[in-house]
Amino acid sequence: MTRIPVGGVEVDRCDGCGSLWFDALELDRVLATKGGAKAIDLKASGGTASPSPKTAHKCPVDHSDLIDMSDLRQAHIKSQCCTVCGGIQLDAGELTDLANFSLKERFAHLLNRMKD
């Protein structure tokens, strides 16, 4: 893992697969930083990343099991989260996708909220 500074925090990026680890609340800070996602996401910056292994992951902070989660506004984005420390892992490319909440996705999210 390499520590990458962005938005006043240091995010961990896997040298092999390009996945990103965000300690609690770091993801919000990076998303609030203009150009932050593009600066550190290997697939967005034209870097190379190998697919991450689809095996059970452990939290790099406290070694507890990670659980799979979907973003509430963009359900196609899957992350792995630690229920103990609140950390979040995103695969290469997912941070950029998360940062780009398209008009189509906004409309779909609004329709889903109106159904509730």
C-alpha positions in Angstrom: 0.0 0.0 0.0 1.2 3.5 -0.9 -0.1 6.5 1.0 -1.4 9.2 -1.4 -2.1 12.7 -0.1 -5.4 14.4 -1.3 -7.8 16.8 0.3 -5.8 17.1 3.5 -5.8 13.3 4.2 -3.6 10.4 3.1 -5.4 7.6 1.3 -3.9 4.1 1.0 -3.7 2.7 -2.5 -2.8 -1.0 -3.3 0.3 -1.1 -5.5 -1.0 -4.3 -7.1 -4.7 -3.8 -7.9 -5.1 0.0 -7.4 -7.9 -0.4 -4.8 -8.2 2.5 -2.4 -8.6 2.3 1.4 -10.3 5.3 3.2 -10.2 5.5 7.0 -13.4 6.8 8.6 -14.6 10.1 7.0 -11.7 10.3 4.5 -13.9 9.4 1.6 -16.1 12.4 2.2 -13.1 14.7 2.3 -11.7 13.3 -1.0 -15.1 13.6 -2.7 -15.3 17.2 -1.5 -11.9 18.0 -3.0 -12.1 19.3 -6.6 -10.3 16.8 -8.8 -9.5 14.5 -5.8 -10.9 11.4 -7.3 -9.2 11.7 -10.6 -5.9 12.5 -8.9 -5.7 9.2 -6.9 -7.9 6.7 -8.8 -5.6 4.7 -11.1 -8.2 4.0 -13.8 -9.2 7.6 -13.9 -5.6 8.9 -14.2 -4.7 6.5 -17.0 -2.6 4.3 -14.7 -2.6 0.5 -14.8 -4.4 -1.6 -12.2 -4.9 -5.3 -12.0 -8.3 -6.6 -11.0 -8.6 -7.0 -7.2 -8.9 -10.5 -5.9 -12.5 -11.5 -5.1 -11.6 -13.2 -1.9 -12.7 -12.3 1.6 -11.0 -9.1 2.6 -9.8 -8.0 6.0 -9.7 -4.5 7.3 -6.1 -3.2 7.1 -6.6 -1.3 10.3 -8.1 -3.8 12.8 -8.1 -7.0 10.7 -11.9 -7.6 11.1 -14.0 -8.9 8.2 -15.2 -6.4 5.6 -18.9 -6.4 4.5 -20.1 -5.7 1.0 -22.2 -2.5 0.7 -23.8 -0.6 -2.2 -23.9 3.2 -2.5 -27.4 4.5 -1.7 -27.4 6.9 -4.7 -25.5 4.7 -7.2 -26.4 1.1 -6.4 -24.0 -0.3 -9.0 -21.0 0.9 -6.9 -20.0 -1.8 -4.5 -17.6 -1.1 -1.6 -16.3 -3.2 1.2 -16.7 -1.6 4.6 -15.4 -2.3 8.1 -18.1 -2.3 10.8 -15.5 -1.7 13.5 -13.5 1.3 12.4 -15.7 2.6 9.6 -13.1 2.3 6.9 -14.1 1.8 3.2 -12.4 0.0 0.3 -13.2 0.9 -3.3 -11.8 -1.0 -6.3 -9.9 1.0 -9.0 -12.3 3.1 -11.0 -15.1 3.1 -8.4 -14.0 6.4 -6.7 -14.2 8.2 -10.0 -17.6 6.7 -10.7 -18.8 7.7 -7.3 -17.6 11.3 -7.8 -19.5 11.5 -11.1 -23.1 11.4 -10.1 -24.6 11.7 -13.6 -27.9 13.4 -14.6 -29.4 10.0 -15.4 -28.3 8.7 -11.9 -29.7 11.8 -10.2 -33.1 11.3 -12.0 -33.2 7.6 -11.0 -32.4 8.4 -7.4 -35.1 11.1 -7.3 -37.7 8.6 -8.7 -36.7 6.0 -6.1 -37.1 8.6 -3.3 -40.5 9.6 -4.6 -41.6 5.9 -4.4 -40.7 5.7 -0.7 
